[in-house]
């Protein structure tokens, strides 16, 4: 069966596609594709392999030979799932491929914010260390993680791995209930917020979790609390969080995600990186270790094998 990979560049240049090639009769690889290009390139293909290219209903309806869509990610929001089901096209995604990578990145953000790294790096770059009356700078109070309370939203594979790493630093970990999840007996995030030293988000973006961390919840936090989002943009109200950070009502903010990616029109958090704030914005790259990206390929090959079986 012919397969077409529409956006191989999203996996990076150093990834071995051999596991996928072994599962199909032929594999046609394109670095990037628009939706219109995808419609042309998928003619005669039985399998579409895609990361972020939008495959909408008109596109799927124009491809009578298409039997399977393999998504190189967990989210399938770029696929018209209703149209695929109506047309009898199976859709397979991959999960838990970046657990170690994202958990590592999450801890990196926590550690950097706790030690006020953005502020001290700015001080060093501006020559303040060289002007110091003694051997060190201590103008920004740091946070020792041992003994501090970490509240995690999302007790899946990723949230659980972050908890294990945090416990190795001596943090006390509590999982909050996830809004929208039925019969969740865990305490709500708002109930836990006043005692939280750090909040880390690892839940999906849904109507129930959109702006889960909003101005009201931010007002409940200790002024030195840290907020980390390696889940999805929009789970926090980024503008409210930035305002709290500027006003000293939030100790630090680290995000790997924004509501619109890539942020071609910019974003207030990116603009604020020039200010003296304990703020870190990374470009949705928590998942990009070579091991994680290669695992996407291996899991996709498994999906192909299982579907054909």
N, C-alpha and C positions, 0 to 999 in steps of 0.2 A: 504494500500500500504506500502511495506517495504521501509524504509529509512535507509541510512548508513551515519553516521557522521565520516568523515575521519581524522580530526585533531582537536579533542576537546580540546587538551592541549593549542591550540592557543587562547582559550577564558579564560583560567585560571581555577583554581580548585574550585572556589567559585561561579560558575554560575549555576543557576537552569534551566535545560533543559525541565521542565514540559510543557511550552507553545508549544514546538515543538512536544513532545510526544503526546500531545492532538490532533494533526493534522494528525497523521499517525497511521497505524495499528501496526507497530513495529518500534523501533529505535535501531539500532546497533551502538554502540559508540566505536571508536578507538581513542586513545590519539594522535597518529601520524601515518602517512602512506606515503610510497614512491609511485611513480606512478605505479610501478609494483605491490605493495601490493594493491593499490587502484583497479587495474584491477581485482584482485582476490576477494577482499572484496565486490565489487559492483555486482558480479554475482547474478542475480535474483532480484536485487533492482530496484525499480521504481524511487527512489529519491536519489541523491547524495547531501550531505551537506558538503561543503568544504570551507576552508579559503584560504590556499596557495598551496595546493597539485596541481601539474600540471596534468591536464586531457587533454592529447593530442589526435590527431585524431586516432591513432591505438588503444588507450584505449577506446575511445568512440565507435569505430566501433566494438569492441569486446563485447559490452554490449547492446544486442538487447532489453532488458527489460527496459532500462533507459529512462525515459520520462522527468525528470526535474533535473536540477542542481541548488541548492540554494547556492549562494556564500555568505559567512559570512563577506563580506567587500564590498566596493564600486568598487574597481578595479576587472576586469575580465580577466586580461592579462594571468592568469594561465590556462584559458580555451581556447581550440581551438574553437573559436566562429563560424568560417566558417563550421567546421565539425559538430558542434552541430546543426546549422541551416540546413545543408544538411541532417542530420539524423533525423530531426524533434524533437530534444531535446530542450525544453525550458530552458532558463537561466535567473535566477532572482538574483539580487544583493540587497544590502541594502545601504541606503544613510542617511546622517545627524544623524547618531547614536552617534557620538562623538563630536557634536558641542560645547557643554559647556566644555567638558573635554579638547579638543584641544585649544579652545580659552583661557581657563585658563592657559594652559601650555605656550601658546604664550606670554601672558602677563607676566608670570613668567620669561621667557627668557628676555623680554624687560626690566623688572624691575631690574633683576640681572645684566644685561650688563650695564644699565644706571648708576647703583651704583657701577660699577666695582667690583662686588662681587668676581669673581675668583681671582683678584689681591689682594684684601684686605684679603681674606681668606688665601692666600699664605703668605702674610706678617705676619698675626697673627700666623700661624703655624710655621713660621721660627723665631718667637720671637721678631719681630721688634716693636710690640706694647709695650712689656715689656721694650724695650730699648729706647722708645721715651722720648724726653726731656719734653714733656707735655702730656696732658691727651688723645689726639687722634692722629690718623694718617690721613694725607690728601695729601699723595704723588701722588695719582691718581685722577685727576679731574673727578667729577661725572657729570651727566646730569640730570637736572630737566625736567621731562616729560611735565609738564604743559606748554602750549603754543608752544610746539614743533610740527613739521610737520611729520605726519606718512603717508607714501605712501603704499597702499595695492594693490597687484596684485591679483585679484580674488574677485568679488563682489557677490559670492554665499552666502549660509546660513552661512558658517564658516567665510568668510571674513567680512560679515556684523556684525556678533556677535563680532569679534575682534574689529571692528570699534566702536561698542557701549561701550565696556569696555574701549577702549582707550579714548573715549570722556568723560567718567566718570573721567579720570585722567586729563582732560583739554587739551588733544591733539587735534590738527587740523588734520582731516583725509581727505585724497584725494585718490580716486580710480584711478589707472592707467588702460589704455586699456590692454586687454589681447591679446597677439600676436596669430594670427591664428583665431581670432573671427571676422567674417564678420560684416561690418557696425558698428564698434565700434567707437563712436565719442569722447570717453574720451581721454585725453592727453596720450601720450606714456610714458613708464617708463623713457626713456632717456630724455624726455622733463622735467619730474618732478624731476629727480635725483639730479640736482645741489642744489635744495632747500630742499631736504629730510633730516630730522634728523634721521629717522628710516624707513627702508623698511621691510615689512613683506609679505611673499609669501604664497598664498593660492589658487594656480591654478594647474591644472593637468600638468603632464609631457608629452610633445608631441614634435614633431620635431620643432614646432614653439616656444616652451618655453625652449627647451634644451639650457643650458648655457645662459639663458636670462640675468642673471647677470654675465657678463664676464669682462675681463680686461679693455675693453673699457669703459663699464658702471661704473666700480669701480673707474676709473680715474676721473669721473665726480662728485663723491660724496665729501661732506665735509670730512675732515680727522677725525672728531669726530663722523661721522654717524655710526649707528648700523644697522646690517643686520641679519634678523631672517628668517629661513626656516623651517616651520613645514608642508611643502607640500610633495615634492618628491625630493630625491637626484638627482643631475644632472641639476636642474633648475638653480642653481648657478654653476659656475666653481669653485669648492672647492679649487683647487690649486692656482688659481689667487686670491681668497679671502684670503687665508692663507698668501700669499706673501704680499698683501696689509696690512694685520693686522700686520705682522712682521715689515713692513717698516713704520708703523705709518700713513698709508694712509686710514685706516679704524679703527673706534673707538671700535668696538666690533662685534663679530660673534657668533650667536647661532643657532645650527642646531639640529633637531630631526631626521634627515633622511640622509642617504648616498646612493650613486649610487648602491652599492651592499650590500644587507642585508640578513643574518648577515655578517659583514665584517670579514670573516674567515682569509683573507690574510692581515688584518689590513687596515689602511688608514692613510694618512699623517695628517689629522685633529686629529685623536686619538693619534698619536705619539706626536703631538704638545701640548697636554694637560700638558706635563711636563715642558713646557716653561712658562715664565712670560708673558702671553698674556691674554687679555680680551676675552676668548674663552670658550664656553660651548658646549659640545656634549652630547646629551641625546639619549638613545638607542631605538628610535622609540616608545616611550611610552607615547606620549602626549594623546593618545586615551584610556588609560587603566584604567580609573576609573571604579569601579564596576558598577556604573549606566550606563556608556556607553556600557560596555560589556554585561550587561543584556539586554540593548535595542537592541543589535544585535540579540539576541535570540527572542525577541518580534517581531521585524520586519521580521525575517525569518519565524516565525509562521504565520504572516500576509501574507507573500508571498505564503506559502503553502495553506492557506485558500483561498486566491484569485484565485490561479491557479486551485484548485479543484472545485471551484465554476464555 
